[in-house]
Amino acid sequence: MPPMPPHPETLAAFEAANGFMPQDEGLALHTAATTAATLGHPLLEVGTYCGRSTILLADAARTAGTTVVTVDHHRGSEEQQPGWEYHDAELVDDSPGVGRMDTLPTFRRTLYRAGLEEYVVAVVGRSPQVAALWGRPLGLVFIDGGHTDEHATADYEGWAPHLVQGGLLVIHDVFPDPADGGQAPYRVYLRALESGEFTEVSVTRSLRVLRRTGPTA
């Protein structure tokens, strides 16, 4: 039986949310999450931003009776800082003495409006620090955090070892052609394939879904 599509109200909330993921990639992410959720373990997202993709993960978790954990420091990745292409001035905390990106309030509103708060645990912190404290298996790891080699590699090394056999590793913004985007997620994707621990399940534009078929760490 094919995975259930998102609830119509979930898809509407996804389209209304602030973020960058197009619908075809979002639907592929939802399919992966729905499949992985049947393994009975939490789903994990690295890189929450304003919650656009979190909505789809939460919809899959709701159906399966599991939980999404989403990890982000909510200060914006490197390309979202002032003066960069993806900067959104409306997401800056302009309180006296702050003046920094803060996507947490917008994320909370996004999740509330979608009616999915109870299916998500939001961890506010840096991915490597949280991964170092993590101690349970995961059914899915979705890497969509910082796009430097340092950040993408740390996300992969910190979270992929927690995937169960048959679990899914999903990587966003994988661009084989440098003209299309940064190469750090692509290098992580190649590293996962070359490890012999993962096989590719699907490709949807820049979204890659891999299944753990080799031994866990």
C-alpha positions as CSV (number, residue, x, y, z in Angstrom):
1,M,0.0,0.0,0.0
2,P,1.5,3.4,-1.0
3,P,2.1,5.9,1.8
4,M,-0.8,8.2,2.8
5,P,-0.4,11.7,1.3
6,P,-0.4,14.7,3.7
7,H,-3.8,15.9,5.0
8,P,-5.1,18.7,2.9
9,E,-5.0,21.2,5.8
10,T,-1.3,20.2,6.3
11,L,-0.4,20.8,2.7
12,A,-2.2,24.2,2.9
13,A,-0.2,25.1,6.1
14,F,3.0,24.0,4.3
15,E,2.3,26.3,1.4
16,A,1.5,29.2,3.7
17,A,4.7,28.7,5.8
18,N,7.9,30.7,5.5
19,G,10.6,28.7,3.9
20,F,12.3,27.5,0.7
21,M,11.2,23.9,0.0
22,P,9.1,23.4,-3.1
23,Q,6.0,21.2,-3.0
24,D,7.4,18.3,-5.0
25,E,10.4,18.0,-2.6
26,G,8.0,18.4,0.4
27,L,5.8,15.6,-0.8
28,A,8.9,13.4,-1.3
29,L,10.0,14.2,2.3
30,H,6.5,13.4,3.6
31,T,6.6,10.0,1.8
32,A,9.9,9.2,3.3
33,A,8.7,10.3,6.8
34,T,5.5,8.2,6.5
35,T,7.6,5.2,5.5
36,A,10.2,5.7,8.2
37,A,7.6,6.4,10.9
38,T,6.3,2.7,10.6
39,L,9.6,1.6,12.1
40,G,8.4,2.9,15.5
41,H,11.2,5.4,16.2
42,P,11.2,9.2,16.4
43,L,11.9,11.2,13.2
44,L,14.6,13.9,13.5
45,E,15.1,17.1,11.5
46,V,18.3,19.2,11.6
47,G,17.5,22.7,10.5
48,T,14.1,23.9,11.5
49,Y,14.1,27.5,10.3
50,C,10.4,28.6,10.3
51,G,8.9,25.1,10.3
52,R,7.8,24.6,6.7
53,S,9.3,21.1,6.4
54,T,8.5,20.3,10.0
55,I,4.8,20.5,9.3
56,L,5.1,17.6,6.8
57,L,7.2,15.5,9.2
58,A,4.7,16.1,12.0
59,D,1.8,15.0,9.7
60,A,3.6,11.7,9.1
61,A,4.4,11.3,12.8
62,R,0.7,12.0,13.8
63,T,-0.5,9.3,11.5
64,A,2.0,6.7,12.8
65,G,1.7,7.7,16.5
66,T,5.3,8.8,16.8
67,T,7.2,12.1,17.4
68,V,9.4,14.5,15.4
69,V,12.4,16.1,17.1
70,T,13.6,19.2,15.3
71,V,17.0,20.8,16.1
72,D,18.0,24.4,15.4
73,H,19.7,27.2,17.2
74,H,17.2,29.6,15.4
75,R,19.8,32.2,14.8
76,G,19.8,31.5,11.0
77,S,22.4,29.8,8.9
78,E,25.2,31.6,7.2
79,E,23.3,32.5,4.1
80,Q,20.4,34.1,6.1
81,Q,22.5,36.7,7.8
82,P,22.3,40.5,7.0
83,G,23.7,41.2,3.6
84,W,23.2,37.7,2.2
85,E,20.8,36.4,-0.4
86,Y,18.3,34.6,1.9
87,H,18.2,37.2,4.7
88,D,14.7,38.1,5.9
89,A,14.7,41.3,7.9
90,E,11.3,40.4,9.4
91,L,13.0,37.5,11.3
92,V,15.4,39.7,13.1
93,D,14.9,40.2,16.8
94,D,15.1,44.0,17.0
95,S,14.9,44.2,20.8
96,P,17.5,46.6,22.3
97,G,20.9,44.9,22.5
98,V,19.9,41.9,20.3
99,G,19.6,42.6,16.6
100,R,20.1,39.0,15.6
101,M,18.1,36.4,13.6
102,D,15.5,34.6,15.7
103,T,13.2,32.2,13.8
104,L,11.8,30.5,16.9
105,P,8.7,32.7,17.4
106,T,7.8,32.2,13.7
107,F,8.3,28.5,13.9
108,R,6.1,28.3,16.9
109,R,3.3,30.2,15.2
110,T,3.7,28.0,12.1
111,L,3.3,24.8,14.1
112,Y,0.4,26.2,16.1
113,R,-1.5,27.3,13.0
114,A,-1.0,23.9,11.5
115,G,-2.4,22.2,14.7
116,L,0.6,20.0,15.0
117,E,2.3,21.2,18.2
118,E,1.8,18.0,20.1
119,Y,3.7,15.9,17.6
120,V,6.9,17.9,17.7
121,V,9.7,18.4,20.2
122,A,11.7,21.5,19.4
123,V,15.3,21.4,20.6
124,V,16.9,24.9,20.6
125,G,20.7,24.3,20.3
126,R,23.5,23.6,17.9
127,S,23.3,20.3,16.1
128,P,26.7,18.8,17.2
129,Q,26.1,19.6,20.8
130,V,22.6,18.0,20.8
131,A,23.8,15.0,18.8
132,A,26.6,14.4,21.4
133,L,23.8,14.1,24.1
134,W,21.5,11.9,22.0
135,G,21.1,8.3,23.1
136,R,18.2,6.6,21.2
137,P,17.6,5.1,17.7
138,L,15.9,7.1,15.0
139,G,13.8,6.1,12.1
140,L,14.6,9.1,9.9
141,V,17.3,11.8,9.9
142,F,16.6,14.8,7.7
143,I,19.7,17.0,7.2
144,D,18.8,20.5,6.2
145,G,21.0,22.7,8.4
146,G,24.0,24.8,7.6
147,H,25.5,24.5,4.1
148,T,29.2,24.8,4.8
149,D,31.3,21.7,4.8
150,E,31.8,22.1,8.5
151,H,28.1,22.2,9.4
152,A,26.9,19.6,6.9
153,T,29.6,17.1,7.8
154,A,29.0,17.6,11.6
155,D,25.3,17.0,11.0
156,Y,26.0,13.8,9.1
157,E,28.6,12.5,11.6
158,G,26.5,13.4,14.6
159,W,23.1,12.0,13.5
160,A,23.5,9.3,10.9
161,P,25.0,6.8,13.4
162,H,21.7,6.9,15.3
163,L,19.6,5.6,12.3
164,V,18.2,2.1,12.7
165,Q,18.7,-0.6,10.1
166,G,16.2,0.3,7.4
167,G,16.0,3.9,8.6
168,L,16.0,6.7,6.1
169,L,18.7,9.5,5.7
170,V,17.2,12.4,3.8
171,I,19.5,15.2,2.6
172,H,18.3,18.5,1.2
173,D,20.0,20.9,-1.3
174,V,22.1,18.3,-3.0
175,F,23.4,19.9,-6.2
176,P,25.8,17.8,-8.3
177,D,26.3,20.9,-10.5
178,P,28.1,23.7,-8.6
179,A,26.2,26.3,-10.8
180,D,23.0,25.2,-9.0
181,G,24.1,25.6,-5.4
182,G,26.7,24.9,-2.7
183,Q,28.5,21.6,-2.7
184,A,28.6,20.6,1.0
185,P,25.3,18.6,1.1
186,Y,26.4,16.9,-2.2
187,R,29.7,15.9,-0.7
188,V,27.8,14.5,2.4
189,Y,25.5,12.6,0.1
190,L,28.4,11.1,-1.8
191,R,30.1,10.2,1.5
192,A,27.0,8.3,2.6
193,L,26.8,6.3,-0.6
194,E,30.5,5.6,-0.6
195,S,30.4,4.3,3.0
196,G,28.5,1.2,1.8
197,E,26.0,1.7,4.6
198,F,23.3,3.4,2.5
199,T,21.5,2.8,-0.8
200,E,19.5,5.4,-2.7
201,V,15.7,5.3,-2.5
202,S,14.6,8.4,-4.4
203,V,15.7,11.6,-6.0
204,T,13.4,14.6,-6.2
205,R,15.1,17.7,-7.5
206,S,17.6,18.5,-4.7
207,L,16.2,16.0,-2.2
208,R,17.9,12.7,-1.8
209,V,16.4,9.8,0.2
210,L,18.8,7.0,1.3
211,R,18.1,3.8,3.3
212,R,20.5,2.4,5.8
213,T,21.3,-1.1,4.6
214,G,24.7,-1.6,6.2
215,P,25.5,-2.1,9.9
216,T,24.9,0.7,12.4
217,A,27.8,2.2,14.3
